Amino acid sequence: MKRVAILISGGGSNMVALVRSMTGDHPARPVLVASNDPAASGLTRARDLGVATAAVDHRPYGADREGFEAALLDPILAARPDILCLAGFMRVLTPDFVKRFEGRMLNIHPSLLPKYPGLHTHRRAIEAGDTEAGCTVHEVTAELDAGPILGQARVPVEPGDSEDTLAARVLVAEHRLYPAVLRRFAEGDRRPLLLG
């Protein structure tokens, strides 16, 4: 049984989708939900789902990313995860942190990578006149949003879409895609999964 730790920064809706999927014959189980924000509502949701939680506030560390990550590593390493899932974790991790979990850290990004890495993905898709948007699950590497793609789900861009309406439809797709990719990844299957 694979042990999964999930990092969040906010409400944790993708975390909830992942945790709820890891039941029955699923090859993994959640062992920790950690956040860089002690007030993240996702921590309460995780506790309500019976998952251990930890929080390390990044703000006192200022520009000392290594110091913050060293503190964050304590609860993560104590949980002994086989897989680390970033689910709305809004901190850019240092190459040293990424290297420690190389080949076993996943992230979900709200665009069809390699299009629109970074922020404001929905606005950029609308401004570009794209007819479809979506989300991508990828392995985390030192280069932002550039690791091997493990799955994508496509969502049409509708006439009159705003950032918010498109983001809401993409989020529904994220909640389908991330659990499906995690299950396959935990089984050792890294072939990209494509959902409509």
Disulfide bonds with the S-S distance in Angstrom:
none
